[in-house]
Amino acid sequence: MSEHSKQAILQELNPEGSPGNNWNLTGQNTFKVGREPTNDIILPYSWISRKHTMIQRESGGIFHIIDLGSSNGTYLNNKRIHAPAILNNGDLITLGKTTIKFVQYLENNDHEKENSELTLDMTVANIQKGTVTILVCDIHDFTSLSEKLGDTKISKILQFWTKKVGAIIHEHDGLIDKFIGDAVMATWIGGNVSKGARNALRAALEISNVTRKIGESITQIETPLSIGAAVNTGEAMLGNMGVTGHRDSTVIGDVVNVAFRLESMTVKDEADIIIGEETARHLDNPEKYFNQFSFELKGKTSKINAHGGSFDQLRHFLLSTATNTL
C-alpha cells in the first residue's frame, strides 16, 4: 500500500448529505474533536462537548476513534461506541446533530476491496464476560502544550511519558489496553477486585507524580504538567477484538464508557481523580477521604455516583488504609 493510500480526511456533511468542511488527518497521529478552541478539529455547536471525541492514527494507516466522555456520545454508523473502534473508508461518525464522513484514500480507488479485506481480518475470539477495573489518565491542556513546544519536542516528551506510564502500570499488575495520544487506558481483570482497584489507584498516583516531574524539566512551560484520572469497575466483555497482527485484546462495555466520561469531569469539577461507585465499594471507607459527586450522563436513567478529590487526598487514603489491604 502506498503512502498516499494511508492518508485520510474527515468531511462534515450537511443535512442533504453533501460534504462541507474538510479536515486532513495528516501531520500528527492524534486529532481531538470538540467545541473548545484547543481541539485540533473545532465544531462550535451547542450539541458538541468541550472534548467530544478523538481520532488516532496508528501504524499501517489504521485509524481508531474513541469517545472522550461526551454528553451526546459518539456514534459510528449509527451505533454508539464505548471503546476504541476502527474506522473504515466511508464510515459515518455522528456527534449530536453533526454527521462526519471518514474518507481514506485507497490505492487504485479500490475502496470496496480494501474494506472487504479489513473486515475479513477482524477477529473476535475467546470472548467472555468478567469483572474489570479501568484506569483512564489524560494529560491536561496537551493541545496547547503541543502548539507551544512544537511537534518534534512534544513527540519526544510523549514517547518518554508513555514509556514511564507503561512501566508503572505493569509494576502494579495492570495491563495496557491502549495509548490514545496523550491518554492511557489500563485494566485490572479478575482476581481480587479490591486489590486491583487499589493497584489502579496507586498507578494513577505514580503517573501523576511522574507527569509533574516531566513538566518540571520543561523550561518552556510555566504551569505544572498534570493529569486527570478516573477509575471505574464493572462487568465487561473481554477478548480479542482487533485486527490480526495489530491488536491483541480489549474490553468492551458500559464500564469503559463511564470511565472515560468520569475522567472528562476532572477539570470541570476540579478533582484530580474520580472513582466510580462500584470501585468505591471495594475500598475501605472512601467517604472519609474523598468528596462525593453525582453526575447526570446522557443515556443513563439515573445519576452516576462517584468519589473524588485531589492526588494529595488519594495519597493520604493509600497511606492511611495500607495496613487493611492484602
C-alpha positions as CSV (number, residue, x, y, z in Angstrom):
1,M,0.0,0.0,0.0
2,S,1.4,3.4,-1.0
3,E,1.9,6.3,1.5
4,H,-1.0,8.2,-0.2
5,S,-3.3,5.3,0.4
6,K,-2.7,5.7,4.1
7,Q,-3.9,9.3,4.2
8,A,-7.4,10.2,5.3
9,I,-9.8,13.1,5.7
10,L,-13.0,13.9,7.6
11,Q,-15.9,15.5,5.7
12,E,-18.6,17.3,7.6
13,L,-21.9,16.5,5.8
14,N,-24.8,19.0,5.5
15,P,-28.4,17.9,6.1
16,E,-28.7,16.8,2.5
17,G,-25.6,14.6,2.8
18,S,-23.3,16.8,0.7
19,P,-19.7,17.4,2.0
20,G,-18.9,20.8,3.6
21,N,-15.8,21.4,5.8
22,N,-12.9,19.0,5.2
23,W,-10.1,18.2,7.7
24,N,-6.9,16.4,6.6
25,L,-5.7,13.8,9.1
26,T,-2.1,14.3,8.4
27,G,1.0,15.8,10.2
28,Q,0.3,14.2,13.5
29,N,-1.1,11.0,15.0
30,T,-3.8,12.3,17.3
31,F,-6.7,14.6,16.5
32,K,-9.1,15.8,19.2
33,V,-12.5,16.9,18.2
34,G,-14.7,19.2,20.3
35,R,-16.2,22.6,20.9
36,E,-13.4,24.4,22.6
37,P,-10.6,26.2,20.6
38,T,-7.9,23.9,22.0
39,N,-9.1,21.0,19.9
40,D,-7.5,20.0,16.6
41,I,-10.9,19.9,14.9
42,I,-13.3,22.6,16.2
43,L,-17.0,22.1,15.9
44,P,-18.6,25.2,17.5
45,Y,-22.1,23.8,18.1
46,S,-24.0,23.5,21.3
47,W,-24.5,19.8,20.9
48,I,-20.7,19.2,20.7
49,S,-18.9,18.6,24.0
50,R,-15.9,20.6,25.1
51,K,-13.8,17.4,24.5
52,H,-16.1,15.2,22.4
53,T,-14.1,12.5,20.6
54,M,-10.5,11.6,19.4
55,I,-9.1,10.0,16.3
56,Q,-5.8,8.2,16.5
57,R,-3.7,7.2,13.5
58,E,-1.6,4.1,14.1
59,S,0.9,2.1,12.2
60,G,-0.2,0.7,8.8
61,G,-2.5,3.6,8.2
62,I,-5.1,2.3,10.6
63,F,-7.3,4.9,12.3
64,H,-9.2,4.5,15.6
65,I,-12.0,6.6,17.1
66,I,-12.9,6.9,20.8
67,D,-15.5,8.9,22.7
68,L,-14.0,11.3,25.3
69,G,-16.9,11.3,27.7
70,S,-19.2,13.5,25.6
71,S,-22.7,14.3,26.7
72,N,-24.3,13.2,23.4
73,G,-22.0,10.3,22.7
74,T,-20.1,9.3,19.6
75,Y,-21.9,7.1,17.1
76,L,-20.1,5.1,14.4
77,N,-22.5,4.0,11.6
78,N,-25.5,4.7,14.0
79,K,-24.0,2.5,16.8
80,R,-22.7,4.2,19.9
81,I,-19.1,3.3,20.7
82,H,-17.9,2.6,24.2
83,A,-14.3,1.6,23.4
84,P,-11.8,2.4,20.7
85,A,-13.2,1.4,17.3
86,I,-11.5,1.0,13.9
87,L,-12.5,3.4,11.2
88,N,-13.1,2.1,7.6
89,N,-13.3,4.1,4.5
90,G,-16.8,5.6,4.1
91,D,-17.8,5.2,7.8
92,L,-20.2,7.8,9.2
93,I,-19.5,9.5,12.5
94,T,-22.4,11.1,14.3
95,L,-21.7,13.7,17.0
96,G,-25.1,15.1,18.2
97,K,-26.6,16.7,15.1
98,T,-23.4,16.7,13.2
99,T,-22.5,13.9,10.7
100,I,-18.9,13.4,9.6
101,K,-17.7,11.0,6.9
102,F,-14.4,9.3,7.2
103,V,-12.6,9.0,3.8
104,Q,-9.4,7.1,3.4
105,Y,-7.5,7.3,0.1
106,L,-7.0,3.8,-1.2
107,E,-4.7,2.5,-3.8
108,N,-6.4,2.4,-7.3
109,N,-9.6,3.6,-5.7
110,D,-10.4,0.1,-4.8
111,H,-12.4,1.1,-1.8
112,E,-14.7,-1.9,-1.8
113,K,-11.8,-4.4,-1.9
114,E,-9.9,-2.7,0.9
115,N,-12.9,-2.6,3.2
116,S,-13.7,-6.3,2.4
117,E,-10.1,-7.3,3.3
118,L,-10.2,-5.3,6.5
119,T,-13.5,-6.8,7.5
120,L,-12.2,-10.3,6.9
121,D,-9.1,-9.6,9.0
122,M,-11.3,-8.6,12.0
123,T,-11.1,-11.2,14.7
124,V,-13.5,-11.9,17.6
125,A,-12.2,-14.8,19.6
126,N,-12.2,-16.0,23.2
127,I,-14.9,-13.6,24.2
128,Q,-16.0,-13.8,27.8
129,K,-17.7,-11.7,30.5
130,G,-15.7,-10.7,33.5
131,T,-15.2,-8.0,36.1
132,V,-12.7,-5.4,35.2
133,T,-11.3,-2.2,36.8
134,I,-10.5,0.5,34.3
135,L,-8.0,3.3,34.7
136,V,-8.0,6.3,32.3
137,C,-5.4,9.0,32.6
138,D,-5.2,12.1,30.3
139,I,-2.6,14.9,30.2
140,H,-4.4,18.3,30.8
141,D,-4.1,21.0,28.1
142,F,-2.0,18.8,25.9
143,T,-3.1,20.5,22.6
144,S,-1.9,24.0,23.8
145,L,1.3,22.4,25.1
146,S,1.9,20.9,21.7
147,E,1.5,24.3,20.0
148,K,3.9,25.9,22.4
149,L,6.7,23.2,22.1
150,G,6.3,22.0,18.5
151,D,5.8,18.6,17.0
152,T,9.4,17.3,17.4
153,K,9.8,18.1,21.1
154,I,6.2,17.1,22.1
155,S,6.7,13.7,20.4
156,K,9.8,13.0,22.4
157,I,8.1,14.0,25.6
158,L,5.1,11.8,24.8
159,Q,7.3,8.9,24.0
160,F,9.1,9.3,27.3
161,W,5.7,9.7,29.2
162,T,4.2,6.6,27.6
163,K,7.3,4.5,28.5
164,K,7.2,5.7,32.1
165,V,3.4,5.1,32.3
166,G,3.6,1.6,30.8
167,A,6.3,0.7,33.4
168,I,4.1,2.0,36.3
169,I,1.0,0.1,35.2
170,H,2.9,-3.2,34.7
171,E,4.6,-2.7,38.1
172,H,1.1,-2.6,39.7
173,D,-0.1,-5.7,37.8
174,G,-2.2,-3.9,35.3
175,L,-2.4,-4.3,31.5
176,I,-2.1,-1.5,28.9
177,D,-5.2,-1.7,26.8
178,K,-4.3,1.3,24.7
179,F,-2.4,4.6,24.5
180,I,-4.6,7.2,22.8
181,G,-2.4,10.2,22.1
182,D,-1.9,11.9,25.5
183,A,-4.2,9.4,27.3
184,V,-3.8,5.8,28.5
185,M,-6.4,3.2,29.3
186,A,-5.3,0.3,31.5
187,T,-7.1,-2.7,33.0
188,W,-7.1,-4.9,36.0
189,I,-9.1,-8.1,35.2
190,G,-10.4,-10.7,37.5
191,G,-8.7,-11.9,40.7
192,N,-9.1,-9.9,43.9
193,V,-11.2,-6.9,42.8
194,S,-10.3,-4.8,45.9
195,K,-6.6,-5.4,45.3
196,G,-7.0,-4.5,41.6
197,A,-8.8,-1.3,42.5
198,R,-6.1,-0.2,44.9
199,N,-3.4,-1.0,42.4
200,A,-5.2,1.1,39.8
201,L,-5.2,4.0,42.4
202,R,-1.5,3.5,43.2
203,A,-0.7,3.6,39.5
204,A,-2.7,6.8,39.0
205,L,-0.9,8.5,41.8
206,E,2.5,7.5,40.4
207,I,1.5,8.6,36.9
208,S,0.6,11.9,38.4
209,N,4.0,12.2,40.1
210,V,6.0,11.3,37.0
211,T,3.9,13.6,34.8
212,R,4.6,16.5,37.2
213,K,8.4,15.7,37.2
214,I,8.5,15.6,33.4
215,G,6.8,19.0,33.4
216,E,9.3,20.4,35.8
217,S,12.1,19.5,33.4
218,I,10.5,21.5,30.5
219,T,11.7,25.1,30.8
220,Q,9.2,26.4,28.2
221,I,6.1,25.9,30.3
222,E,5.2,27.8,33.4
223,T,2.3,25.9,34.8
224,P,2.7,22.4,36.3
225,L,2.1,19.5,33.9
226,S,-0.8,17.4,35.3
227,I,-3.2,14.6,34.5
228,G,-6.9,13.9,35.2
229,A,-7.7,10.3,36.1
230,A,-10.7,8.1,36.6
231,V,-11.1,4.6,38.0
232,N,-14.2,2.5,37.3
233,T,-15.1,-1.1,38.0
234,G,-17.8,-3.3,36.4
235,E,-18.6,-6.2,34.1
236,A,-17.4,-6.1,30.5
237,M,-16.9,-8.3,27.5
238,L,-13.2,-9.4,27.4
239,G,-11.4,-10.7,24.4
240,N,-9.6,-10.3,21.1
241,M,-11.4,-7.7,19.1
242,G,-8.7,-6.2,17.0
243,V,-7.2,-6.6,13.5
244,T,-4.9,-9.6,13.1
245,G,-1.3,-8.7,13.8
246,H,-2.3,-5.3,15.1
247,R,-4.1,-5.5,18.5
248,D,-4.3,-8.3,21.0
249,S,-7.3,-7.7,23.2
250,T,-9.5,-5.1,24.7
251,V,-12.6,-4.7,26.9
252,I,-16.0,-3.5,25.7
253,G,-18.9,-2.4,27.9
254,D,-20.5,0.5,29.7
255,V,-17.8,0.4,32.4
256,V,-15.3,1.7,29.7
257,N,-17.6,4.4,28.5
258,V,-18.3,5.6,32.1
259,A,-14.6,5.6,32.9
260,F,-13.8,8.0,30.0
261,R,-16.8,10.2,31.0
262,L,-15.7,10.4,34.6
263,E,-12.1,11.3,33.5
264,S,-13.6,14.2,31.4
265,M,-15.2,15.6,34.6
266,T,-11.9,16.0,36.4
267,V,-11.3,19.5,35.1
268,K,-14.9,20.5,35.2
269,D,-15.4,19.6,38.8
270,E,-11.9,20.5,40.0
271,A,-11.0,17.0,41.0
272,D,-7.7,15.3,40.0
273,I,-9.2,11.8,40.2
274,I,-12.7,10.5,40.2
275,I,-13.6,7.0,41.5
276,G,-16.7,5.2,40.2
277,E,-19.3,3.9,42.7
278,E,-18.6,0.2,42.1
279,T,-14.8,0.8,42.6
280,A,-15.5,2.7,45.8
281,R,-17.5,-0.3,47.1
282,H,-14.2,-2.3,47.1
283,L,-12.3,0.3,49.1
284,D,-12.1,0.9,52.8
285,N,-14.3,3.9,53.8
286,P,-13.6,6.1,50.8
287,E,-16.1,8.6,52.1
288,K,-13.7,9.6,54.9
289,Y,-11.0,10.6,52.4
290,F,-12.8,11.8,49.2
291,N,-15.5,14.2,48.2
292,Q,-18.8,12.7,46.8
293,F,-20.1,13.5,43.4
294,S,-23.2,12.8,41.4
295,F,-23.2,13.1,37.6
296,E,-26.0,13.1,35.0
297,L,-24.8,11.2,32.0
298,K,-26.5,11.1,28.6
299,G,-28.3,7.7,28.2
300,K,-28.4,6.9,31.9
301,T,-31.8,6.7,33.6
302,S,-30.2,7.6,37.0
303,K,-27.3,9.7,38.2
304,I,-23.8,8.2,38.4
305,N,-22.4,8.4,42.0
306,A,-18.7,8.7,42.5
307,H,-16.0,9.8,44.9
308,G,-13.1,12.0,44.0
309,G,-10.6,14.6,45.0
310,S,-7.0,15.7,44.7
311,F,-4.0,13.5,44.4
312,D,-3.0,14.6,47.9
313,Q,-6.3,13.1,49.2
314,L,-5.5,9.9,47.3
315,R,-2.0,9.8,48.8
316,H,-3.5,10.2,52.3
317,F,-6.1,7.5,51.6
318,L,-3.5,4.9,50.4
319,L,-1.2,5.6,53.3
320,S,-3.9,5.5,55.9
321,T,-5.5,2.3,54.7
322,A,-2.4,0.4,53.7
323,T,-2.5,-1.9,56.7
324,N,-6.0,-3.0,55.8
325,T,-5.2,-4.5,52.4
326,L,-3.9,-7.9,51.3
